[in-house]
């Protein structure tokens, strides 16, 4: 599978008017991080960010981390644990890291945190390297 960026990614695509427009990616040591503050149009229940938005943050920080390291990969499996609801308007930090590599399979983990380090959600994923 060849991956192609057409700038319409829901998480980071600059041309997608309905996307999250994540653009604050950077390495902090061995972790790849991004900040995000959900708005009302990201909510599920009143004043609570939809769990799918939180899942998107977790997935994106893991796959973008690999891309930043020169490895294109797609998520094959992800397990998410929600620790507490994320209120609309709360700034978050998403961070991801590689836990193991074996051939074309990469295992990674990620978490979404509040500024006081309260954990909102955690994820463990299997990512498959795409063939070029």
N, CA, C and O atoms as a printed pandas DataFrame, in Angstrom:
     atom_number atom_name residue_name chain_id  residue_number  x_coord  y_coord  z_coord
0              1         N          UNK        A               1    0.837   -1.167    0.000
1              2        CA          UNK        A               1    0.000    0.000    0.000
2              3         C          UNK        A               1    0.892    1.243    0.000
3              4         O          UNK        A               1    1.812    1.362    0.809
4              5         N          UNK        A               2    0.612    2.139   -0.894
5              6        CA          UNK        A               2    1.336    3.403   -0.906
6              7         C          UNK        A               2    0.471    4.469   -0.255
7              8         O          UNK        A               2   -0.721    4.585   -0.540
8              9         N          UNK        A               3    1.089    5.239    0.616
9             10        CA          UNK        A               3    0.370    6.301    1.310
10            11         C          UNK        A               3    0.665    7.629    0.622
11            12         O          UNK        A               3    1.792    7.892    0.202
12            13         N          UNK        A               4   -0.362    8.451    0.516
13            14        CA          UNK        A               4   -0.218    9.746   -0.151
14            15         C          UNK        A               4   -0.934   10.799    0.686
15            16         O          UNK        A               4   -2.083   10.605    1.082
16            17         N          UNK        A               5   -0.265   11.901    0.952
17            18        CA          UNK        A               5   -0.852   12.998    1.720
18            19         C          UNK        A               5   -1.451   14.016    0.756
19            20         O          UNK        A               5   -0.731   14.648   -0.018
20            21         N          UNK        A               6   -2.779   14.173    0.808
21            22        CA          UNK        A               6   -3.431   15.180   -0.038
22            23         C          UNK        A               6   -3.918   16.378    0.793
23            24         O          UNK        A               6   -4.732   17.174    0.324
24            25         N          UNK        A               7   -3.414   16.498    2.026
25            26        CA          UNK        A               7   -3.686   17.617    2.928
26            27         C          UNK        A               7   -5.134   17.636    3.437
27            28         O          UNK        A               7   -5.609   18.674    3.898
28            29         N          UNK        A               8   -5.845   16.491    3.357
29            30        CA          UNK        A               8   -7.228   16.375    3.825
30            31         C          UNK        A               8   -7.366   15.437    5.009
31            32         O          UNK        A               8   -8.482   15.040    5.344
32            33         N          UNK        A               9   -6.275   15.076    5.647
33            34        CA          UNK        A               9   -6.352   14.232    6.842
34            35         C          UNK        A               9   -7.275   14.899    7.853
35            36         O          UNK        A               9   -7.160   16.100    8.096
36            37         N          UNK        A              10   -8.192   14.132    8.448
37            38        CA          UNK        A              10   -9.103   14.695    9.438
38            39         C          UNK        A              10   -8.348   15.281   10.625
39            40         O          UNK        A              10   -8.767   16.295   11.183
40            41         N          UNK        A              11   -7.248   14.659   11.015
41            42        CA          UNK        A              11   -6.517   15.127   12.188
42            43         C          UNK        A              11   -5.610   16.322   11.887
43            44         O          UNK        A              11   -5.608   17.304   12.630
44            45         N          UNK        A              12   -4.847   16.241   10.810
45            46        CA          UNK        A              12   -3.821   17.274   10.578
46            47         C          UNK        A              12   -3.921   17.990    9.237
47            48         O          UNK        A              12   -3.120   18.883    8.960
48            49         N          UNK        A              13   -4.881   17.620    8.406
49            50        CA          UNK        A              13   -4.950   18.199    7.065
50            51         C          UNK        A              13   -5.296   19.677    7.064
51            52         O          UNK        A              13   -6.326   20.084    7.600
52            53         N          UNK        A              14   -4.436   20.469    6.462
53            54        CA          UNK        A              14   -4.659   21.919    6.433
54            55         C          UNK        A              14   -5.770   22.314    5.468
55            56         O          UNK        A              14   -6.329   23.404    5.588
56            57         N          UNK        A              15   -6.098   21.443    4.511
57            58        CA          UNK        A              15   -7.149   21.765    3.546
58            59         C          UNK        A              15   -8.528   21.245    3.952
59            60         O          UNK        A              15   -9.516   21.528    3.275
60            61         N          UNK        A              16   -8.604   20.498    5.032
61            62        CA          UNK        A              16   -9.877   19.938    5.474
62            63         C          UNK        A              16  -10.585   20.934    6.392
63            64         O          UNK        A              16  -10.160   21.121    7.532
64            65         N          UNK        A              17  -11.660   21.578    5.916
65            66        CA          UNK        A              17  -12.317   22.599    6.741
66            67         C          UNK        A              17  -13.008   22.019    7.979
67            68         O          UNK        A              17  -13.349   22.770    8.892
68            69         N          UNK        A              18  -13.219   20.718    8.028
69            70        CA          UNK        A              18  -13.898   20.090    9.156
70            71         C          UNK        A              18  -12.935   19.355   10.088
71            72         O          UNK        A              18  -13.369   18.759   11.074
72            73         N          UNK        A              19  -11.653   19.390    9.795
73            74        CA          UNK        A              19  -10.671   18.632   10.566
74            75         C          UNK        A              19  -10.235   19.318   11.842
75            76         O          UNK        A              19  -10.675   20.422   12.160
76            77         N          UNK        A              20   -9.356   18.635   12.570
77            78        CA          UNK        A              20   -8.844   19.148   13.842
78            79         C          UNK        A              20   -7.716   20.155   13.669
79            80         O          UNK        A              20   -7.446   20.943   14.576
80            81         N          UNK        A              21   -7.060   20.140   12.528
81            82        CA          UNK        A              21   -5.956   21.052   12.203
82            83         C          UNK        A              21   -4.814   20.977   13.219
83            84         O          UNK        A              21   -4.253   21.999   13.617
84            85         N          UNK        A              22   -4.487   19.777   13.623
85            86        CA          UNK        A              22   -3.353   19.583   14.529
86            87         C          UNK        A              22   -2.078   19.964   13.792
87            88         O          UNK        A              22   -1.841   19.506   12.675
88            89         N          UNK        A              23   -1.263   20.798   14.414
89            90        CA          UNK        A              23   -0.030   21.219   13.735
90            91         C          UNK        A              23    1.130   21.466   14.695
91            92         O          UNK        A              23    2.203   21.892   14.268
92            93         N          UNK        A              24    0.935   21.212   15.945
93            94        CA          UNK        A              24    1.926   21.528   16.974
94            95         C          UNK        A              24    2.745   20.296   17.356
95            96         O          UNK        A              24    2.987   20.061   18.540
96            97         N          UNK        A              25    3.171   19.514   16.378
97            98        CA          UNK        A              25    3.899   18.276   16.647
98            99         C          UNK        A              25    5.374   18.562   16.870
99           100         O          UNK        A              25    5.969   19.400   16.193
100          101         N          UNK        A              26    5.960   17.845   17.841
101          102        CA          UNK        A              26    7.387   17.994   18.118
102          103         C          UNK        A              26    7.843   16.842   19.007
103          104         O          UNK        A              26    7.030   16.193   19.666
104          105         N          UNK        A              27    9.139   16.599   19.018
105          106        CA          UNK        A              27    9.694   15.593   19.920
106          107         C          UNK        A              27   10.044   16.239   21.250
107          108         O          UNK        A              27   10.589   17.343   21.296
108          109         N          UNK        A              28    9.724   15.537   22.330
109          110        CA          UNK        A              28   10.189   15.871   23.679
110          111         C          UNK        A              28   10.898   14.620   24.172
111          112         O          UNK        A              28   10.265   13.698   24.686
112          113         N          UNK        A              29   12.205   14.596   24.012
113          114        CA          UNK        A              29   12.954   13.389   24.328
114          115         C          UNK        A              29   12.558   12.271   23.376
115          116         O          UNK        A              29   12.588   12.457   22.160
116          117         N          UNK        A              30   12.187   11.111   23.913
117          118        CA          UNK        A              30   11.802    9.982   23.072
118          119         C          UNK        A              30   10.302    9.953   22.787
119          120         O          UNK        A              30    9.809    9.015   22.161
120          121         N          UNK        A              31    9.584   10.961   23.239
121          122        CA          UNK        A              31    8.135   11.032   23.017
122          123         C          UNK        A              31    7.824   12.086   21.955
123          124         O          UNK        A              31    8.516   13.096   21.834
124          125         N          UNK        A              32    6.777   11.826   21.200
125          126        CA          UNK        A              32    6.303   12.763   20.178
126          127         C          UNK        A              32    5.030   13.381   20.729
127          128         O          UNK        A              32    4.131   12.656   21.155
128          129         N          UNK        A              33    4.934   14.704   20.730
129          130        CA          UNK        A              33    3.834   15.367   21.407
130          131         C          UNK        A              33    3.113   16.366   20.502
131          132         O          UNK        A              33    3.642   16.826   19.490
132          133         N          UNK        A              34    1.892   16.678   20.910
133          134        CA          UNK        A              34    1.059   17.654   20.224
134          135         C          UNK        A              34    0.050   18.195   21.236
135          136         O          UNK        A              34   -0.460   17.447   22.071
136          137         N          UNK        A              35   -0.235   19.489   21.160
137          138        CA          UNK        A              35   -1.266   20.066   22.019
138          139         C          UNK        A              35   -2.556   20.226   21.224
139          140         O          UNK        A              35   -2.541   20.382   20.003
140          141         N          UNK        A              36   -3.675   20.185   21.950
141          142        CA          UNK        A              36   -4.986   20.344   21.331
142          143         C          UNK        A              36   -5.977   20.798   22.390
143          144         O          UNK        A              36   -5.976   20.304   23.517
144          145         N          UNK        A              37   -6.821   21.749   22.008
145          146        CA          UNK        A              37   -7.894   22.207   22.875
146          147         C          UNK        A              37   -9.211   21.983   22.145
147          148         O          UNK        A              37   -9.493   22.663   21.158
148          149         N          UNK        A              38  -10.027   21.031   22.621
149          150        CA          UNK        A              38  -11.294   20.747   21.939
150          151         C          UNK        A              38  -12.288   21.898   22.094
151          152         O          UNK        A              38  -12.342   22.572   23.122
152          153         N          UNK        A              39  -13.062   22.093   21.042
153          154        CA          UNK        A              39  -14.077   23.139   21.019
154          155         C          UNK        A              39  -15.464   22.496   21.084
155          156         O          UNK        A              39  -15.588   21.272   21.059
156          157         N          UNK        A              40  -16.482   23.311   21.165
157          158        CA          UNK        A              40  -17.840   22.790   21.318
158          159         C          UNK        A              40  -18.230   21.850   20.172
159          160         O          UNK        A              40  -18.926   20.860   20.397
160          161         N          UNK        A              41  -17.789   22.151   18.950
161          162        CA          UNK        A              41  -18.154   21.282   17.834
162          163         C          UNK        A              41  -17.441   19.926   17.875
163          164         O          UNK        A              41  -17.655   19.094   16.993
164          165         N          UNK        A              42  -16.603   19.695   18.880
165          166        CA          UNK        A              42  -15.953   18.402   19.091
166          167         C          UNK        A              42  -16.652   17.589   20.178
167          168         O          UNK        A              42  -16.177   16.508   20.525
168          169         N          UNK        A              43  -17.743   18.068   20.713
169          170        CA          UNK        A              43  -18.381   17.406   21.842
170          171         C          UNK        A              43  -19.278   16.255   21.411
171          172         O          UNK        A              43  -19.747   16.188   20.275
172          173         N          UNK        A              44  -19.501   15.345   22.367
173          174        CA          UNK        A              44  -20.510   14.295   22.264
174          175         C          UNK        A              44  -21.648   14.736   23.166
175          176         O          UNK        A              44  -22.571   15.429   22.738
176          177         N          UNK        A              45  -21.566   14.318   24.430
177          178        CA          UNK        A              45  -22.509   14.830   25.422
178          179         C          UNK        A              45  -22.181   16.291   25.701
179          180         O          UNK        A              45  -21.071   16.744   25.419
180          181         N          UNK        A              46  -23.138   17.026   26.250
181          182        CA          UNK        A              46  -22.949   18.460   26.509
182          183         C          UNK        A              46  -21.663   18.706   27.301
183          184         O          UNK        A              46  -21.455   18.140   28.374
184          185         N          UNK        A              47  -20.816   19.555   26.748
185          186        CA          UNK        A              47  -19.566   20.004   27.370
186          187         C          UNK        A              47  -18.503   18.917   27.536
187          188         O          UNK        A              47  -17.494   19.148   28.201
188          189         N          UNK        A              48  -18.709   17.743   26.948
189          190        CA          UNK        A              48  -17.719   16.660   27.019
190          191         C          UNK        A              48  -17.264   16.319   25.603
191          192         O          UNK        A              48  -18.081   16.075   24.715
192          193         N          UNK        A              49  -15.946   16.305   25.408
193          194        CA          UNK        A              49  -15.375   15.986   24.103
194          195         C          UNK        A              49  -15.735   14.551   23.707
195          196         O          UNK        A              49  -15.647   13.632   24.521
196          197         N          UNK        A              50  -16.137   14.375   22.457
197          198        CA          UNK        A              50  -16.498   13.052   21.936
198          199         C          UNK        A              50  -15.293   12.121   22.046
199          200         O          UNK        A              50  -14.165   12.517   21.750
200          201         N          UNK        A              51  -15.537   10.894   22.469
201          202        CA          UNK        A              51  -14.461    9.920   22.601
202          203         C          UNK        A              51  -13.730    9.641   21.304
203          204         O          UNK        A              51  -12.547    9.301   21.322
204          205         N          UNK        A              52  -14.415    9.778   20.174
205          206        CA          UNK        A              52  -13.766    9.581   18.885
206          207         C          UNK        A              52  -12.710   10.636   18.594
207          208         O          UNK        A              52  -11.719   10.359   17.919
208          209         N          UNK        A              53  -12.917   11.836   19.098
209          210        CA          UNK        A              53  -11.912   12.902   18.936
210          211         C          UNK        A              53  -10.675   12.551   19.756
211          212         O          UNK        A              53   -9.548   12.710   19.286
212          213         N          UNK        A              54  -10.886   12.072   20.983
213          214        CA          UNK        A              54   -9.767   11.656   21.828
214          215         C          UNK        A              54   -9.028   10.490   21.167
215          216         O          UNK        A              54   -7.797   10.464   21.164
216          217         N          UNK        A              55   -9.760    9.536   20.612
217          218        CA          UNK        A              55   -9.139    8.410   19.908
218          219         C          UNK        A              55   -8.315    8.893   18.718
219          220         O          UNK        A              55   -7.230    8.373   18.455
220          221         N          UNK        A              56   -8.826    9.877   18.010
221          222        CA          UNK        A              56   -8.099   10.436   16.869
222          223         C          UNK        A              56   -6.780   11.056   17.315
223          224         O          UNK        A              56   -5.760   10.878   16.649
224          225         N          UNK        A              57   -6.786   11.772   18.420
225          226        CA          UNK        A              57   -5.543   12.354   18.947
226          227         C          UNK        A              57   -4.515   11.266   19.243
227          228         O          UNK        A              57   -3.345   11.381   18.876
228          229         N          UNK        A              58   -4.965   10.220   19.907
229          230        CA          UNK        A              58   -4.059    9.124   20.254
230          231         C          UNK        A              58   -3.477    8.468   19.003
231          232         O          UNK        A              58   -2.268    8.253   18.915
232          233         N          UNK        A              59   -4.328    8.155   18.050
233          234        CA          UNK        A              59   -3.885    7.514   16.814
234          235         C          UNK        A              59   -2.931    8.416   16.036
235          236         O          UNK        A              59   -1.899    7.960   15.543
236          237         N          UNK        A              60   -3.274    9.670   15.930
237          238        CA          UNK        A              60   -2.468   10.597   15.131
238          239         C          UNK        A              60   -1.079   10.808   15.706
239          240         O          UNK        A              60   -0.106   10.865   14.955
240          241         N          UNK        A              61   -0.967   10.924   17.010
241          242        CA          UNK        A              61    0.351   11.174   17.592
242          243         C          UNK        A              61    1.266    9.968   17.402
243          244         O          UNK        A              61    2.481   10.126   17.282
244          245         N          UNK        A              62    0.691    8.761   17.375
245          246        CA          UNK        A              62    1.527    7.574   17.142
246          247         C          UNK        A              62    1.960    7.466   15.683
247          248         O          UNK        A              62    3.137    7.231   15.408
248          249         N          UNK        A              63    1.034    7.634   14.750
249          250        CA          UNK        A              63    1.398    7.488   13.336
250          251         C          UNK        A              63    2.268    8.647   12.851
251          252         O          UNK        A              63    3.188    8.440   12.060
252          253         N          UNK        A              64    1.984    9.859   13.318
253          254        CA          UNK        A              64    2.806   11.009   12.919
254          255         C          UNK        A              64    4.219   10.907   13.468
255          256         O          UNK        A              64    5.171   11.349   12.825
256          257         N          UNK        A              65    4.361   10.327   14.656
257          258        CA          UNK        A              65    5.690   10.128   15.230
258          259         C          UNK        A              65    6.538    9.279   14.293
259          260         O          UNK        A              65    7.701    9.592   14.040
260          261         N          UNK        A              66    5.946    8.203   13.780
261          262        CA          UNK        A              66    6.690    7.333   12.869
262          263         C          UNK        A              66    7.027    8.064   11.574
263          264         O          UNK        A              66    8.139    7.944   11.061
264          265         N          UNK        A              67    6.066    8.821   11.046
265          266        CA          UNK        A              67    6.316    9.581    9.817
266          267         C          UNK        A              67    7.457   10.581   10.029
267          268         O          UNK        A              67    8.288   10.772    9.142
268          269         N          UNK        A              68    7.497   11.210   11.191
269          270        CA          UNK        A              68    8.567   12.171   11.486
270          271         C          UNK        A              68    9.929   11.492   11.543
271          272         O          UNK        A              68   10.961   12.138   11.360
272          273         N          UNK        A              69    9.925   10.186   11.797
273          274        CA          UNK        A              69   11.163    9.408   11.831
274          275         C          UNK        A              69   11.459    8.742   10.490
275          276         O          UNK        A              69   12.404    7.961   10.371
276          277         N          UNK        A              70   10.638    9.057    9.472
277          278        CA          UNK        A              70   10.862    8.526    8.138
278          279         C          UNK        A              70   10.193    7.194    7.854
279          280         O          UNK        A              70   10.514    6.546    6.859
280          281         N          UNK        A              71    9.263    6.770    8.714
281          282        CA          UNK        A              71    8.570    5.494    8.536
282          283         C          UNK        A              71    7.087    5.749    8.332
283          284         O          UNK        A              71    6.414    6.276    9.218
284          285         N          UNK        A              72    6.577    5.377    7.164
285          286        CA          UNK        A              72    5.137    5.500    6.923
286          287         C          UNK        A              72    4.465    4.225    7.403
287          288         O          UNK        A              72    4.865    3.124    7.027
288          289         N          UNK        A              73    3.436    4.379    8.241
289          290        CA          UNK        A              73    2.742    3.225    8.801
290          291         C          UNK        A              73    1.268    3.546    8.978
291          292         O          UNK        A              73    0.866    4.706    9.064
292          293         N          UNK        A              74    0.484    2.492    9.028
293          294        CA          UNK        A              74   -0.952    2.623    9.285
294          295         C          UNK        A              74   -1.295    1.808   10.527
295          296         O          UNK        A              74   -0.609    0.842   10.861
296          297         N          UNK        A              75   -2.348    2.208   11.193
297          298        CA          UNK        A              75   -2.780    1.512   12.394
298          299         C          UNK        A              75   -3.476    0.209   12.017
299          300         O          UNK        A              75   -4.434    0.207   11.244
300          301         N          UNK        A              76   -2.988   -0.890   12.568
301          302        CA          UNK        A              76   -3.601   -2.195   12.336
302          303         C          UNK        A              76   -4.560   -2.545   13.472
303          304         O          UNK        A              76   -5.581   -3.198   13.257
304          305         N          UNK        A              77   -4.224   -2.109   14.668
305          306        CA          UNK        A              77   -5.053   -2.404   15.838
306          307         C          UNK        A              77   -4.750   -1.359   16.904
307          308         O          UNK        A              77   -3.598   -0.965   17.089
308          309         N          UNK        A              78   -5.776   -0.917   17.594
309          310        CA          UNK        A              78   -5.567    0.016   18.695
310          311         C          UNK        A              78   -6.555   -0.301   19.813
311          312         O          UNK        A              78   -7.731   -0.576   19.576
312          313         N          UNK        A              79   -6.040   -0.254   21.028
313          314        CA          UNK        A              79   -6.861   -0.427   22.215
314          315         C          UNK        A              79   -6.776    0.858   23.018
315          316         O          UNK        A              79   -5.687    1.330   23.344
316          317         N          UNK        A              80   -7.928    1.415   23.332
317          318        CA          UNK        A              80   -7.985    2.692   24.041
318          319         C          UNK        A              80   -8.681    2.494   25.374
319          320         O          UNK        A              80   -9.698    1.807   25.463
320          321         N          UNK        A              81   -8.131    3.094   26.392
321          322        CA          UNK        A              81   -8.771    3.118   27.708
322          323         C          UNK        A              81   -9.025    4.570   28.068
323          324         O          UNK        A              81   -8.099    5.378   28.128
324          325         N          UNK        A              82  -10.277    4.891   28.304
325          326        CA          UNK        A              82  -10.658    6.234   28.724
326          327         C          UNK        A              82  -10.661    6.267   30.247
327          328         O          UNK        A              82  -11.360    5.487   30.894
328          329         N          UNK        A              83   -9.874    7.175   30.812
329          330        CA          UNK        A              83   -9.752    7.267   32.265
330          331         C          UNK        A              83  -10.752    8.252   32.859
331          332         O          UNK        A              83  -11.255    8.055   33.965
332          333         N          UNK        A              84  -11.029    9.306   32.115
333          334        CA          UNK        A              84  -12.021   10.289   32.557
334          335         C          UNK        A              84  -12.437   11.131   31.373
335          336         O          UNK        A              84  -11.718   11.197   30.376
336          337         N          UNK        A              85  -13.605   11.786   31.467
337          338        CA          UNK        A              85  -14.059   12.628   30.356
338          339         C          UNK        A              85  -13.150   13.843   30.170
339          340         O          UNK        A              85  -12.536   14.334   31.118
340          341         N          UNK        A              86  -13.082   14.307   28.939
341          342        CA          UNK        A              86  -12.343   15.524   28.608
342          343         C          UNK        A              86  -13.353   16.632   28.372
343          344         O          UNK        A              86  -14.163   16.555   27.449
344          345         N          UNK        A              87  -13.307   17.650   29.196
345          346        CA          UNK        A              87  -14.228   18.777   29.046
346          347         C          UNK        A              87  -13.855   19.602   27.827
347          348         O          UNK        A              87  -12.676   19.776   27.518
348          349         N          UNK        A              88  -14.860   20.104   27.143
349          350        CA          UNK        A              88  -14.645   21.038   26.038
350          351         C          UNK        A              88  -13.893   22.244   26.593
351          352         O          UNK        A              88  -14.211   22.738   27.675
352          353         N          UNK        A              89  -12.902   22.711   25.854
353          354        CA          UNK        A              89  -12.127   23.890   26.256
354          355         C          UNK        A              89  -10.899   23.601   27.085
355          356         O          UNK        A              89  -10.122   24.516   27.359
356          357         N          UNK        A              90  -10.693   22.347   27.499
357          358        CA          UNK        A              90   -9.505   22.000   28.275
358          359         C          UNK        A              90   -8.338   21.703   27.344
359          360         O          UNK        A              90   -8.444   20.867   26.447
360          361         N          UNK        A              91   -7.238   22.386   27.561
361          362        CA          UNK        A              91   -6.053   22.119   26.750
362          363         C          UNK        A              91   -5.498   20.746   27.116
363          364         O          UNK        A              91   -5.485   20.357   28.284
364          365         N          UNK        A              92   -5.042   20.019   26.099
365          366        CA          UNK        A              92   -4.464   18.699   26.326
366          367         C          UNK        A              92   -3.086   18.598   25.690
367          368         O          UNK        A              92   -2.701   19.403   24.842
368          369         N          UNK        A              93   -2.370   17.596   26.126
369          370        CA          UNK        A              93   -1.117   17.212   25.503
370          371         C          UNK        A              93   -1.257   15.743   25.142
371          372         O          UNK        A              93   -1.491   14.903   26.011
372          373         N          UNK        A              94   -1.116   15.437   23.868
373          374        CA          UNK        A              94   -1.089   14.047   23.417
374          375         C          UNK        A              94    0.366   13.685   23.204
375          376         O          UNK        A              94    1.127   14.461   22.625
376          377         N          UNK        A              95    0.755   12.507   23.670
377          378        CA          UNK        A              95    2.137   12.078   23.435
378          379         C          UNK        A              95    2.177   10.597   23.136
379          380         O          UNK        A              95    1.437    9.800   23.711
380          381         N          UNK        A              96    3.075   10.248   22.208
381          382        CA          UNK        A              96    3.206    8.872   21.777
382          383         C          UNK        A              96    4.657    8.439   21.747
383          384         O          UNK        A              96    5.564    9.268   21.670
384          385         N          UNK        A              97    4.871    7.120   21.811
385          386        CA          UNK        A              97    6.216    6.576   21.786
386          387         C          UNK        A              97    6.174    5.134   21.290
387          388         O          UNK        A              97    5.156    4.451   21.402
388          389         N          UNK        A              98    7.287    4.694   20.746
389          390        CA          UNK        A              98    7.424    3.318   20.266
390          391         C          UNK        A              98    7.764    2.428   21.447
391          392         O          UNK        A              98    8.604    2.776   22.278
392          393         N          UNK        A              99    7.102    1.269   21.517
393          394        CA          UNK        A              99    7.412    0.311   22.580
394          395         C          UNK        A              99    8.208   -0.879   22.056
395          396         O          UNK        A              99    8.968   -1.490   22.807
396          397         N          UNK        A             100    8.042   -1.223   20.757
397          398        CA          UNK        A             100    8.859   -2.289   20.167
398          399         C          UNK        A             100    8.727   -2.256   18.646
399          400         O          UNK        A             100    7.765   -1.723   18.093
400          401         N          UNK        A             101    9.724   -2.843   17.995
401          402        CA          UNK        A             101    9.734   -2.989   16.539
402          403         C          UNK        A             101   10.155   -4.407   16.215
403          404         O          UNK        A             101   11.116   -4.936   16.774
404          405         N          UNK        A             102    9.408   -5.015   15.291
405          406        CA          UNK        A             102    9.766   -6.351   14.822
406          407         C          UNK        A             102    9.320   -6.462   13.374
407          408         O          UNK        A             102    8.132   -6.612   13.091
408          409         N          UNK        A             103   10.270   -6.387   12.470
409          410        CA          UNK        A             103    9.945   -6.411   11.045
410          411         C          UNK        A             103    9.025   -5.246   10.711
411          412         O          UNK        A             103    9.279   -4.113   11.120
412          413         N          UNK        A             104    7.949   -5.523    9.965
413          414        CA          UNK        A             104    7.049   -4.440    9.568
414          415         C          UNK        A             104    6.027   -4.064   10.651
415          416         O          UNK        A             104    5.191   -3.187   10.434
416          417         N          UNK        A             105    6.093   -4.728   11.822
417          418        CA          UNK        A             105    5.152   -4.444   12.903
418          419         C          UNK        A             105    5.811   -3.570   13.961
419          420         O          UNK        A             105    6.868   -3.901   14.499
420          421         N          UNK        A             106    5.171   -2.463   14.240
421          422        CA          UNK        A             106    5.646   -1.548   15.280
422          423         C          UNK        A             106    4.559   -1.455   16.339
423          424         O          UNK        A             106    3.384   -1.266   16.026
424          425         N          UNK        A             107    4.958   -1.588   17.571
425          426        CA          UNK        A             107    4.028   -1.385   18.680
426          427         C          UNK        A             107    4.327   -0.019   19.288
427          428         O          UNK        A             107    5.482    0.364   19.477
428          429         N          UNK        A             108    3.255    0.698   19.586
429          430        CA          UNK        A             108    3.403    2.039   20.139
430          431         C          UNK        A             108    2.370    2.247   21.237
431          432         O          UNK        A             108    1.402    1.496   21.357
432          433         N          UNK        A             109    2.598    3.268   22.021
433          434        CA          UNK        A             109    1.668    3.656   23.076
434          435         C          UNK        A             109    1.489    5.166   23.017
435          436         O          UNK        A             109    2.325    5.887   22.474
436          437         N          UNK        A             110    0.380    5.629   23.588
437          438        CA          UNK        A             110    0.111    7.065   23.607
438          439         C          UNK        A             110   -0.791    7.387   24.789
439          440         O          UNK        A             110   -1.431    6.510   25.370
440          441         N          UNK        A             111   -0.820    8.667   25.126
441          442        CA          UNK        A             111   -1.703    9.132   26.186
442          443         C          UNK        A             111   -2.110   10.566   25.908
443          444         O          UNK        A             111   -1.388   11.320   25.256
444          445         N          UNK        A             112   -3.269   10.926   26.411
445          446        CA          UNK        A             112   -3.747   12.306   26.374
446          447         C          UNK        A             112   -3.810   12.775   27.818
447          448         O          UNK        A             112   -4.434   12.138   28.667
448          449         N          UNK        A             113   -3.155   13.901   28.085
449          450        CA          UNK        A             113   -3.021   14.423   29.437
450          451         C          UNK        A             113   -3.524   15.861   29.530
451          452         O          UNK        A             113   -3.520   16.598   28.545
452          453         N          UNK        A             114   -3.952   16.243   30.720
453          454        CA          UNK        A             114   -4.236   17.637   31.018
454          455         C          UNK        A             114   -2.933   18.307   31.450
455          456         O          UNK        A             114   -1.958   17.608   31.725
456          457         N          UNK        A             115   -2.886   19.642   31.518
457          458        CA          UNK        A             115   -1.647   20.326   31.928
458          459         C          UNK        A             115   -1.114   19.904   33.306
459          460         O          UNK        A             115    0.084   20.020   33.563
460          461         N          UNK        A             116   -1.991   19.417   34.189
461          462        CA          UNK        A             116   -1.539   18.966   35.514
462          463         C          UNK        A             116   -1.157   17.483   35.527
463          464         O          UNK        A             116   -1.003   16.888   36.593
464          465         N          UNK        A             117   -1.005   16.891   34.340
465          466        CA          UNK        A             117   -0.637   15.481   34.143
466          467         C          UNK        A             117   -1.750   14.488   34.456
467          468         O          UNK        A             117   -1.491   13.287   34.529
468          469         N          UNK        A             118   -2.974   14.954   34.642
469          470        CA          UNK        A             118   -4.109   14.049   34.779
470          471         C          UNK        A             118   -4.291   13.300   33.463
471          472         O          UNK        A             118   -4.330   13.914   32.397
472          473         N          UNK        A             119   -4.403   11.985   33.536
473          474        CA          UNK        A             119   -4.543   11.161   32.335
474          475         C          UNK        A             119   -6.009   11.115   31.911
475          476         O          UNK        A             119   -6.884   10.741   32.693
476          477         N          UNK        A             120   -6.260   11.499   30.665
477          478        CA          UNK        A             120   -7.598   11.431   30.080
478          479         C          UNK        A             120   -7.813   10.065   29.431
479          480         O          UNK        A             120   -8.846    9.431   29.642
480          481         N          UNK        A             121   -6.833    9.613   28.640
481          482        CA          UNK        A             121   -6.956    8.344   27.932
482          483         C          UNK        A             121   -5.572    7.813   27.590
483          484         O          UNK        A             121   -4.609    8.571   27.466
484          485         N          UNK        A             122   -5.492    6.490   27.440
485          486        CA          UNK        A             122   -4.260    5.837   27.030
486          487         C          UNK        A             122   -4.566    4.884   25.875
487          488         O          UNK        A             122   -5.699    4.434   25.703
488          489         N          UNK        A             123   -3.537    4.589   25.095
489          490        CA          UNK        A             123   -3.713    3.685   23.957
490          491         C          UNK        A             123   -2.474    2.827   23.773
491          492         O          UNK        A             123   -1.352    3.226   24.085
492          493         N          UNK        A             124   -2.721    1.628   23.252
493          494        CA          UNK        A             124   -1.656    0.728   22.805
494          495         C          UNK        A             124   -2.041    0.310   21.397
495          496         O          UNK        A             124   -3.190   -0.049   21.140
496          497         N          UNK        A             125   -1.079    0.358   20.485
497          498        CA          UNK        A             125   -1.409    0.082   19.085
498          499         C          UNK        A             125   -0.361   -0.802   18.418
499          500         O          UNK        A             125    0.803   -0.857   18.815
500          501         N          UNK        A             126   -0.841   -1.495   17.380
501          502        CA          UNK        A             126    0.026   -2.199   16.451
502          503         C          UNK        A             126   -0.068   -1.426   15.149
503          504         O          UNK        A             126   -1.163   -1.183   14.642
504          505         N          UNK        A             127    1.083   -1.039   14.606
505          506        CA          UNK        A             127    1.132   -0.279   13.369
506          507         C          UNK        A             127    1.930   -1.063   12.346
507          508         O          UNK        A             127    2.965   -1.644   12.673
508          509         N          UNK        A             128    1.457   -1.081   11.112
509          510        CA          UNK        A             128    2.143   -1.812   10.044
510          511         C          UNK        A             128    2.831   -0.816    9.121
511          512         O          UNK        A             128    2.222    0.146    8.650
512          513         N          UNK        A             129    4.097   -1.065    8.876
513          514        CA          UNK        A             129    4.857   -0.236    7.944
514          515         C          UNK        A             129    4.311   -0.465    6.549
515          516         O          UNK        A             129    4.111   -1.602    6.121
516          517         N          UNK        A             130    4.072    0.636    5.844
517          518        CA          UNK        A             130    3.569    0.505    4.472
518          519         C          UNK        A             130    4.735    0.264    3.532
519          520         O          UNK        A             130    5.858    0.694    3.794
520          521         N          UNK        A             131    4.458   -0.426    2.434
521          522        CA          UNK        A             131    5.502   -0.636    1.430
522          523         C          UNK        A             131    5.522    0.562    0.504
523          524         O          UNK        A             131    4.480    1.132    0.180
524          525         N          UNK        A             132    6.713    0.937    0.082
525          526        CA          UNK        A             132    6.847    2.128   -0.766
526          527         C          UNK        A             132    6.943    1.728   -2.202
527          528         O          UNK        A             132    7.061    2.588   -3.075
